[in-house]
Amino acid sequence: MEQILQVATQLSGQSQEWLWAALLVFLRVGTAMSLMPAFGETVVPQRVRLVLSLAFTAVVLPATLSPEIAPPGAFAAGAEVMVGLMLGIGLRMFILALQTAGAIAANAMSLAQLFGGTGPEPQPAMGNLLTMAALALAVAAGLHVKIASFFILSYQMLPAGVAMAQTDVSQWGIGQISACFALAFSLSAPFVLASVVYNLALGVINKAMPQLMVTMVGAPVLTGGALMLMIVTAPMILGLWQNAFDAFLAQPLRIRP
């Protein structure tokens, strides 16, 4: 009987250590999942996001932590939350880049107000289309496997209970923001160039034929040209976005210039 009690006491102590290790992983994974593309969208119910967080925790825990190396204390828990928040913001930046690119393209092609408020997050139709297409592409390309590898890789770069220095976090954040806007401008460049060419041609026509109402003639051309340009350039835009997203998943803590 005494041996049974001793074994039960040992198992109880080990279970508490495993629960603490699982909690540390859940804090990082759950915080990042709240901002993650596709899995962390506002249209996904909170219960589904909670189940997904627990599922990713069950996948990541055996590959990253054990009771012997799980650091105890409130500081370790706080560090895990901050790391998860940082990783989630880095992932969310790619969705913001698509939305920014859609807004730039829509403003350049005078389509900014077309079905602008029908989605859960008010944005131009072009931005909403690019965002939904990119999320579908990422999920079809095995986003769940990449995210699991992403979390496991994050523990190799930042072990549990270790937080980045403030200077490193600020440099990383500035680099991510600059990279986000650079990606947005790169994705919207065809629409901006087409808008410049269109306005120059319209100005030349108006100068040559002042009596012609170029606005009435040019508005349908601009709308039709924008839609055709979207059809032609959408595969290229989504391909560039997917490559940048995969590069971040492979090196999430790289400080970009």
Long-range contacts (C-beta under 8 A, 24 or more apart in sequence): 14-67, 17-67, 17-68, 17-70, 18-67, 20-67, 20-70, 20-72, 21-61, 21-65, 21-66, 21-67, 21-70, 21-160, 22-57, 22-61, 23-77, 24-65, 24-70, 24-71, 24-76, 24-77, 24-80, 24-160, 24-161, 25-57, 25-60, 25-61, 25-64, 25-65, 25-80, 25-160, 26-53, 26-54, 26-57, 27-77, 27-80, 27-81, 27-84, 28-80, 28-81, 28-83, 28-84, 28-87, 28-151, 28-154, 28-160, 29-53, 29-56, 29-57, 29-60, 29-84, 29-151, 30-57, 30-84, 31-80, 31-81, 31-84, 31-85, 31-88, 32-84, 32-85, 32-87, 32-88, 32-91, 32-151, 33-88, 34-88, 35-85, 35-88, 35-89, 35-91, 35-92, 36-88, 36-91, 36-92, 36-147, 37-91, 37-92, 37-94, 37-95, 37-134, 37-135, 37-138, 37-143, 38-135, 38-138, 38-139, 38-143, 39-143, 39-147, 40-88, 40-92, 41-120, 41-135, 42-120, 42-121, 43-120, 56-147, 56-148, 56-151, 59-148, 60-148, 60-151, 60-152, 60-155, 63-152, 64-151, 64-152, 64-155, 64-160, 65-155, 65-160, 69-159, 69-160, 70-160, 71-160, 71-161, 73-161, 75-161, 76-160, 76-161, 78-163, 79-160, 79-161, 79-162, 79-163, 80-160, 80-161, 82-163, 83-154, 83-158, 83-163, 83-164, 86-164, 86-169, 86-172, 86-173, 87-150, 87-154, 87-252, 89-173, 89-176, 90-176, 90-248, 90-252, 91-248, 93-176, 93-177, 93-179, 93-180, 94-134, 94-180, 94-183, 94-241, 94-244, 94-245, 94-248, 95-131, 95-134, 95-135, 96-180, 96-184, 97-180, 97-181, 97-183, 97-184, 97-187, 97-241, 97-244, 98-127, 98-130, 98-131, 98-134, 98-184, 98-187, 98-241, 99-123, 99-127, 99-130, 99-131, 100-127, 100-180, 100-181, 100-184, 100-188, 101-127, 101-130, 101-183, 101-184, 101-185, 101-187, 101-188, 101-237, 102-126, 102-127, 102-128, 102-129, 102-130, 102-131, 102-188, 103-127, 104-184, 104-185, 104-188, 104-191, 104-192, 105-188, 105-191, 105-192, 105-226, 105-230, 108-188, 108-191, 108-192, 108-194, 108-195, 109-191, 109-194, 109-195, 109-222, 109-223, 109-225, 109-226, 109-229, 110-219, 110-222, 110-223, 110-226, 111-223, 111-226, 126-226, 126-230, 129-230, 129-234, 130-187, 130-234, 130-237, 130-238, 133-234, 133-238, 134-238, 134-241, 134-242, 137-238, 137-242, 138-242, 138-245, 141-242, 146-246, 146-249, 147-249, 149-249, 150-249, 150-252, 153-250, 153-252, 154-252, 154-253, 157-252, 157-253, 158-253, 164-253, 168-255, 171-255, 172-253, 172-255, 175-255, 175-256, 175-257, 176-256, 178-256, 178-257, 179-244, 179-256, 183-240, 183-241, 183-244, 186-240, 187-237, 187-240, 187-241, 190-229, 190-233, 191-226, 191-229, 191-233, 194-225, 194-226, 194-229, 198-222, 198-225
